[in-house]
Amino acid sequence: MILADGFSMLTTTLILEALRFVNLAHRRKAFDWTIRGVQSQSPRASNGFTFAAQRSFDSDAEPGELVFLNASYFPDAAASPELLAWLRNAARHGAWIAAVDTAPLLLAQAGLLYRKKATVHWEELGSAQERFPDVDFCSTGVEHSGRLFTCSGGMAVLDLMLRLVAQHQGEDIARYVRECFFLKDAETNLFVRDRKLSLALSVMRQFIDAPLALEEVAARCNMSPRQMQRRFVAEFGVPPSSFYTALRLQKAQSLLVGTRSPTAAIAFACGYASPSHFTHAYRSFFGISPHEERARIAAGKARSQNRLAMFFQPSSSLLVDVLGPGLTP
């Protein structure tokens, strides 16, 4: 991702969160990315915050498969001959380039939008039409021509990212990313291609308060217990019993930190016959008791992390290379 000083923090965050949700779907790093500042290694956003980029812009850098160019205020200050030449070179080598907010002006200056339909932030639309009469600038949210995408910024970035994800990862992953943005309980919203395994997850979620025997879960999904065991281990690395426990205790944690319900009521809502049994299970899973969990939240600390979190999110050690993210198949 290439950031010019004055970039929008909102659009940058939406782009990175969409890429993170793709990784979440795969439970691995489908995307790696690197953040580079055009004018410096610490580009300053329009809201005054600085972004700690891994590197400053280097005109000799190899373009990745996907390039995000983000500018908001002062795009002309970023329009160096080196950057424009680099963008032309990236396009020649087949990179997908997405320019956000006022960054389409940089693509226009690089000559990449000649006789193409494009969009730009509404405040710049009139001047863009005058400055670049050979570009069909319009007032839409997202436009694309081949591998060049332009976006007017703001929440239109969601549409941009869903289109790009669909192009690179398929419609199912794009639908999952959309759900992660709009579903309240996205952290436990898992993407699973195996239809029977997906059905098993739905059955388990439906019976959190009164857990079914695993044989019953398998029967409802037209599987044998042995088949279900193999599929869970292949997909998640753990047996279905451990996964079912994880779902119940994730729900319990959400209730503990998000409501004032008594611990006993939460225990029963998550399928535990007694508060003491629930406390033991919670401590084994999260490393602290339900009471200690609430004390952490009251003290302004983050909720505890469970040891089976790989179900719900990939490794957090992500690089960012968006002079291009390297996409893995």
Secondary structure by P-SEA (a helix, b strand, c coil): ccccccccaaaaaaaaaaaaaaaaaaccccccbbbbbccccccccccccccccccccccccccccbbbbbbcccccccccaaaaaaaaaaaaaccbbbbcccaaaaaaaacccccccccccccaaaaaaaaccccccccccccccccbbbbccccaaaaaaaaaaaacccaaaaaaaaaaacccccccccccccaaaaaaaaaaaacccccccaaaaaaaacccaaaaaaaaaaaccccaaaaaaaaaaaaaaaaaacccccaaaaaaaaccccaaaaaaaaaaaccccaaaaaaaaaacccccccccccccccccccccccccccccc
